[in-house]
Amino acid sequence: MKERETASSLDIGHIDPTLYNDDLAPVKPRDRTWGAFEIFNVWSNDIQSLFGYTLAASLFLSYGLNGWAVMAAIILAGVIVMFLVNLTGKPSVKYGIPFPVMVRASMGVRGANFPAMLRAIVGIFWYGVQTYFASTAVTLLITALIGGGNGNTYLGLSGVAWVSFVIVWLFQIAIFWQGIERIKHFLNWAGPLVYVVMLVLMVIVWVQAGDELLPAVGSIFSGAGESNGTAIGAFLAIVGTMVAYFAAVVINFGDFTRFVKTERQMKLGNLLGLPLNVAFFSFIALMITAGTLVLFGEALTNPADIVERVDSLPLTIVAALTFFAATVGINLVANFIPPAYDLANLFPSKISFKMGGLITAVIAFFVGAFWISFISQIGIPGFVNALGAIVAPFYGIIVVDYYLIKRQHLDIQALFSSKPGSTYYYTNGWNTRALIAFGVAAVFSLSTVLVPALSSLGGYGWLIGAGLGGLIYYGLMREKAI
């Protein structure tokens, strides 16, 4: 089977303005400029954010496992995610289409708007939240250079914080507005830079901790943390937590692989960017965390807290810029590009990729602006986490449909056709069997968030929800297999 289609086969013969615009159209092989390094940096920016570091560091302290077991669980999660994204990325390498177009094959040309909009809502919300967190790095920088102002606040933010928030918001729009190539260049710059700074921070902490560092590593590796349940349960919980952390990008990974030259490049980028990258970054997090135990008498998991304790102006400046770049990087990857495509898919004739991004940014501005004073106080994150859990079954449906039902062959013309009787028109543009599979599986994945008795499954509820969605979908659709 061909790794991807020829340029001529990706030309759409009949333009349906309700399903097509230039941003949703297949990317021709000659126009693809991404390779393994770009895919590696997608994951680098996803992993190396403030939250990503804090998550990795905290896993060594929270589950009562030997540190080597924690490392093994983190690496296993990287392998699992690599396997998952190789599956969702492959069809977009072959056909050059983004996630909202890919999902038309299973959900129907109209039904695809349903998962796309759910994914867009999740992305827009977290885009606003991450914009706020990125602005805290700029606030740290400005405060270190000129001071923090008079202390007056509005909606929970100081004047410096408001200025920082607007700067970050405009900066992200400016990068996005220049197109996917400029985003690629930013990611290629930000990913390696974060690694350099984290290595420098590790060396500083190591030098200051001296020969007490390795014994501190040993104390973390002793498995002295507090956790209920069995070691196997803790191990699986760590794996599930790490997989869930990447879940948002897993579903819409085709939004990036449509620009990759070959499937081999995609797989190499995923190998370098996931299990190997996760292992190395987690090791850095472990060493720095152990060093803080020696230097400050407690294990610090927030990089901003570590920089503040070190109390070095040059380090504060460099670290603030790095935290800013890392958080903007993950925001572009996980929370900006996907909603832009999803909104463009809703009204292709009226909303372009850029316009979808602008809509995302405007709505997200208010999410970030009201985060401290209002939104974080009323439990909306729980609502959005529930939406994230609901999205899980779509992964199983997409993968089963492409590999087991469609046998890795899509009618590219029919993906852009709303003509009754066309391949993916199903019933008025909706595949009712896919909706049934989604509904049944979503009840379970949503229950892991909302039902206290199932809260222990929350870490790997996404995986089970995706598996159920795929299994039920196959049972309903197998007689339709090609």
C-alpha positions in Angstrom: 0.0 0.0 0.0 1.2 3.5 -0.8 2.5 5.4 2.2 0.6 8.4 1.0 -1.5 9.4 -2.0 -0.1 11.2 -5.1 -0.6 14.9 -5.6 -3.3 14.4 -8.3 -5.3 12.0 -6.2 -5.6 14.7 -3.4 -7.2 17.2 -5.7 -10.8 17.7 -4.7 -12.9 17.5 -7.9 -16.1 19.1 -6.6 -15.9 22.0 -4.1 -18.7 21.9 -1.5 -18.4 25.2 0.4 -20.0 23.6 3.5 -17.2 21.1 3.8 -14.2 22.7 2.1 -11.8 25.5 2.3 -8.1 25.8 1.6 -7.1 25.1 5.2 -9.1 21.9 5.4 -8.0 20.7 1.9 -5.4 17.9 1.7 -1.8 19.1 1.9 0.0 17.9 -1.2 3.3 15.9 -0.8 5.3 18.7 -2.4 4.0 21.2 0.2 5.0 19.2 3.2 8.1 20.5 5.1 8.0 18.7 8.5 10.3 15.8 9.4 11.2 13.9 12.5 12.8 17.0 14.2 9.5 18.9 14.0 7.5 16.0 15.4 10.1 15.6 18.2 9.6 19.3 19.0 5.8 19.0 19.1 6.3 16.5 22.0 9.2 18.5 23.5 6.9 21.5 23.9 4.1 19.3 25.2 6.3 17.7 27.9 8.5 20.6 28.8 5.9 23.0 30.2 5.7 24.2 33.7 2.9 21.7 34.4 4.7 18.9 32.6 7.8 19.4 34.9 5.7 19.6 38.0 3.8 16.4 37.0 7.0 14.4 36.4 8.6 15.6 39.6 5.5 14.9 41.7 5.1 11.4 40.5 8.4 10.5 42.2 7.0 11.7 45.6 3.3 10.8 45.5 2.8 7.1 45.0 5.1 5.3 47.5 6.9 3.4 44.7 10.6 2.9 44.2 11.8 5.7 41.9 13.0 3.2 39.3 9.5 1.8 39.1 8.2 5.3 38.6 10.7 5.8 35.8 9.6 2.6 34.2 5.9 3.6 34.5 6.7 7.0 32.9 8.6 5.4 30.0 5.9 2.8 29.5 3.3 5.6 29.2 5.6 7.2 26.6 5.6 3.9 24.6 1.8 3.6 24.8 1.3 7.2 23.7 3.8 6.6 20.8 1.8 3.6 19.7 -1.5 5.6 20.0 -0.3 8.6 17.9 1.3 6.4 15.3 -2.2 5.1 14.6 -3.9 8.4 14.5 -1.1 10.2 12.7 -0.7 7.7 9.8 -3.9 8.5 7.8 -3.1 12.2 7.9 0.4 11.5 6.6 -1.2 9.5 3.8 -4.0 11.9 2.9 -2.8 15.3 4.2 -6.0 16.0 6.1 -6.6 17.4 9.6 -8.5 15.7 12.4 -12.0 17.3 11.7 -11.8 16.0 8.1 -10.5 12.6 9.1 -13.3 12.0 11.6 -15.9 12.5 8.8 -15.1 9.0 7.6 -16.5 7.5 10.9 -19.0 10.1 12.2 -20.3 11.3 8.8 -19.7 14.5 7.0 -22.0 16.4 9.3 -21.6 14.3 12.4 -17.9 15.1 12.4 -18.8 18.6 13.7 -19.8 17.0 17.0 -16.4 15.6 18.1 -14.7 18.6 16.5 -16.7 21.0 18.6 -16.2 19.1 21.8 -12.5 19.1 21.2 -12.6 22.8 20.4 -14.4 23.7 23.6 -11.8 21.8 25.7 -8.9 23.4 23.7 -10.3 26.9 24.0 -10.8 26.6 27.7 -7.3 25.3 28.4 -5.8 27.8 25.9 -7.1 30.6 28.1 -5.9 29.0 31.3 -2.4 28.3 29.8 -2.2 31.9 28.5 -2.7 33.0 32.1 0.0 30.6 33.4 2.4 31.7 30.6 1.8 35.3 31.7 3.0 34.5 35.2 6.5 33.9 33.7 6.4 37.3 32.1 5.2 38.8 35.4 8.2 37.1 37.1 10.5 38.7 34.5 9.1 42.2 34.7 9.0 42.1 38.5 12.6 41.0 38.7 13.7 43.8 36.4 11.6 46.8 37.5 9.5 45.7 40.4 5.9 44.6 40.9 4.1 47.9 41.2 2.0 49.2 44.1 0.2 45.9 44.8 -3.3 47.0 43.7 -5.2 44.3 41.9 -8.2 44.1 39.6 -10.0 40.8 39.2 -7.2 39.2 41.1 -4.4 40.4 38.9 -2.0 43.2 39.5 -1.2 45.9 36.9 2.0 44.1 36.0 0.1 40.8 35.7 -2.5 42.4 33.4 0.2 43.8 31.2 1.9 40.4 31.1 -1.3 38.7 30.2 -2.0 41.0 27.3 1.6 40.7 26.0 1.3 36.8 26.0 -2.1 36.9 24.4 -1.0 39.2 21.6 2.3 37.3 21.1 0.6 34.0 20.6 -1.8 35.6 18.0 1.1 37.1 16.2 2.9 33.8 15.8 -0.3 31.9 14.9 -1.3 34.6 12.3 1.9 34.0 10.4 1.0 30.5 9.7 2.0 26.9 10.4 5.6 27.4 9.2 6.2 30.2 11.8 4.7 28.0 14.5 7.0 25.2 13.4 10.0 27.5 13.7 8.9 28.7 17.2 8.5 25.1 18.4 11.9 24.1 16.9 13.5 27.0 18.9 11.6 26.7 22.1 11.9 22.9 22.6 15.7 22.7 22.6 16.0 25.9 24.6 13.9 24.6 27.4 16.2 21.5 27.5 19.3 23.7 27.7 17.9 25.8 30.6 16.7 22.7 32.5 20.1 21.1 32.2 21.7 24.3 33.4 19.3 24.4 36.4 20.1 20.8 37.1 23.9 21.5 37.1 23.5 24.6 39.4 21.4 22.5 41.9 23.9 19.6 41.6 26.9 21.8 42.2 25.3 23.5 45.2 24.0 20.2 46.7 27.5 18.6 46.3 28.0 15.1 47.4 24.7 15.1 49.3 22.8 14.9 46.0 23.0 11.1 45.3 21.9 10.2 48.8 18.9 12.5 48.3 18.2 10.7 45.1 18.4 7.5 47.1 15.8 8.7 49.6 13.4 9.6 46.8 14.1 6.2 45.2 13.3 4.5 48.5 9.6 4.7 47.8 8.8 6.5 51.0 5.8 8.5 49.6 2.3 8.2 50.8 -0.1 6.1 48.7 -3.0 3.7 49.3 -3.4 0.4 47.4 -1.0 -2.0 45.8 2.3 -1.3 44.1 0.7 -2.6 40.8 -2.2 -0.2 41.3 0.2 2.7 41.9 2.2 1.7 38.8 -0.9 1.6 36.6 -2.1 4.9 38.0 1.2 6.6 37.0 0.9 5.1 33.5 -2.7 6.2 33.2 -1.9 9.7 34.5 0.8 10.3 32.0 -1.3 8.9 29.1 -4.2 11.1 30.1 -1.8 14.1 30.2 -1.1 13.6 26.4 -4.7 12.6 25.6 -5.7 16.0 24.0 -3.0 15.8 21.4 -3.4 12.0 20.8 -6.8 12.5 19.2 -6.0 15.4 16.9 -2.4 14.4 16.1 -3.3 14.4 12.4 -3.4 18.2 12.6 0.4 18.0 12.7 1.2 14.9 10.7 -0.5 16.2 7.6 2.6 18.3 7.1 5.1 15.4 7.6 6.9 14.2 4.5 6.8 10.4 5.3 5.3 8.0 7.8 8.9 6.9 8.7 9.7 10.5 9.7 6.6 10.7 11.8 7.4 7.4 13.6 11.1 8.5 14.2 9.9 11.8 15.6 7.4 10.0 17.9 10.1 7.6 19.1 12.5 10.4 19.9 9.9 12.7 21.3 8.0 10.3 23.5 9.6 7.4 25.3 13.2 8.7 25.0 12.3 12.3 25.6 10.0 11.5 28.5 12.7 9.4 30.2 15.4 12.0 29.9 13.2 14.9 31.0 11.9 12.8 34.0 15.5 12.1 35.0 16.3 15.8 34.9 13.2 16.4 37.0 14.3 13.8 39.5 17.8 15.2 39.9 16.6 18.8 40.4 13.9 17.6 42.9 16.5 15.7 44.9 18.7 18.7 44.9 16.0 20.9 46.3 15.6 18.4 49.1 19.2 18.9 50.0 19.3 22.7 49.5 16.0 23.7 51.0 15.0 20.8 53.2 11.9 20.0 51.1 11.3 18.6 47.7 10.1 21.4 45.4 8.2 20.3 42.3 7.4 23.8 40.8 10.3 25.3 38.7 9.2 28.8 39.6 9.5 28.1 43.3 13.0 26.6 42.7 14.2 29.7 40.8 12.8 32.0 43.4 14.7 30.1 46.2 17.9 30.1 44.2 17.6 34.0 44.1 19.8 34.8 41.1 18.7 37.6 38.8 20.4 36.1 35.6 18.8 32.7 36.3 15.4 34.4 37.0 15.5 36.2 33.7 16.6 33.2 31.7 14.2 30.9 33.5 11.2 33.3 33.1 11.9 33.5 29.3 12.1 29.7 29.2 9.0 29.0 31.2 7.2 31.5 28.9 8.4 29.8 25.7 7.6 26.3 27.1 4.1 27.2 28.1 3.4 29.1 24.8 4.7 26.0 23.0 2.3 23.6 24.6 -0.5 26.1 24.2 0.0 26.3 20.4 0.3 22.5 20.1 -2.5 21.4 22.3 -4.9 24.3 22.6 -4.6 26.7 19.7 -4.2 24.8 16.4 -6.8 22.1 17.1 -9.7 24.5 17.9 -8.7 26.6 14.9 -9.2 23.6 12.6 -12.3 22.5 14.4 -14.0 25.9 14.1 -13.0 26.1 10.4 -14.7 22.7 9.9 -18.0 24.1 11.3 -18.4 26.8 8.6 -15.6 26.3 6.0 -17.0 29.0 3.7 -17.0 31.6 6.5 -14.3 30.5 8.9 -10.7 30.0 7.8 -7.9 28.4 9.9 -6.7 31.9 10.9 -10.2 33.1 11.7 -10.8 30.0 13.8 -7.7 30.8 15.7 -8.8 34.4 16.2 -12.1 33.2 17.6 -10.3 30.8 19.8 -8.0 33.6 21.1 -10.9 36.1 21.8 -13.0 33.6 23.8 -9.9 32.3 25.6 -8.9 35.9 26.6 -11.9 36.0 28.9 -11.2 32.5 30.3 -7.7 33.6 31.2 -8.7 37.0 32.4 -11.4 35.7 34.8 -9.4 32.6 35.8 -8.2 33.9 39.2 -11.2 35.9 40.3 -14.0 33.7 39.1 -13.6 30.6 36.9 -11.1 28.7 39.1 -13.6 29.1 42.0 -16.7 27.6 40.5 -15.6 24.2 39.4 -15.6 24.8 35.7 -12.3 22.8 35.3 -14.3 19.8 36.4 -16.8 20.4 33.7 -14.0 20.7 31.1 -12.3 17.6 32.4 -15.6 15.8 31.9 -15.7 17.0 28.3 -12.2 15.7 27.9 -13.3 12.3 29.2 -16.3 12.4 26.8 -13.9 12.9 23.8 -12.0 9.6 24.7 -14.4 7.2 22.8 -13.8 9.1 19.6 -10.2 7.9 19.6 -11.3 4.2 19.5 -14.0 4.9 16.9 -11.5 6.7 14.6 -8.8 4.0 14.8 -11.2 1.1 14.5 -12.9 2.7 11.6 -9.7 3.4 9.6 -7.8 0.2 10.3 -10.5 -2.4 10.6 -13.6 -1.1 8.8 -12.1 1.0 6.0 -8.9 -1.1 5.8 -6.7 2.0 5.6 -8.5 3.3 2.5 -10.5 6.5 2.4 -12.5 8.0 -0.5 -10.9 11.4 -0.3 -13.5 12.9 -2.7 -16.4 11.7 -0.5 -14.8 13.3 2.6 -15.7 16.6 1.0 -19.1 15.7 -0.4 -22.5 16.2 1.2 -24.3 14.6 -1.7 -27.0 12.1 -0.4 -25.8 8.6 -1.0 -22.1 9.5 -1.0 -19.8 7.2 1.0 -19.7 9.2 4.2 -23.2 10.7 4.1 -24.7 7.9 6.1 -28.1 9.2 7.4 -28.4 12.9 6.7 -24.7 13.2 7.1 -24.6 11.4 10.5 -23.4 7.9 11.2 -26.0 6.8 13.9 -24.0 3.6 14.7 -21.0 5.7 15.6 -23.2 7.9 17.8 -24.4 4.9 19.6 -20.9 3.6 20.2 -19.8 7.0 21.4 -22.8 7.4 23.7 -22.4 4.0 25.5 -18.6 4.4 25.9 -18.9 8.1 26.9 -21.2 7.1 29.8 -18.4 5.1 31.3 -15.6 7.6 30.6 -17.7 10.4 32.0 -18.5 8.3 35.1 -14.8 8.1 36.0 -14.9 11.9 36.4 -18.3 12.4 38.0 -19.0 9.2 40.1 -16.9 9.1 43.3 -17.0 5.3 43.4 -15.2 5.2 40.1 -12.7 8.0 40.8 -9.9 5.4 41.2 -10.3 4.8 37.5 -9.9 8.5 36.6 -6.2 8.1 35.7 -6.8 5.5 33.0 -10.5 6.1 32.4 -9.5 7.7 29.1 -7.8 4.5 27.9 -10.8 2.3 28.9 -13.2 4.8 27.3 -11.3 4.8 24.1 -11.2 1.0 24.1 -14.9 0.7 24.7 -15.7 3.2 22.0 -13.7 1.2 19.5 -15.0 -2.2 20.6 -18.7 -1.1 20.4 -18.2 0.6 17.1 -16.6 -2.5 15.6 -19.5 -4.6 16.8 -22.0 -2.3 15.1 -20.0 -1.7 11.9 -18.2 -4.9 11.1 -20.6 -6.0 8.4 -19.7 -2.7 6.7 -16.0 -3.5 6.6 -14.4 -3.2 3.2 
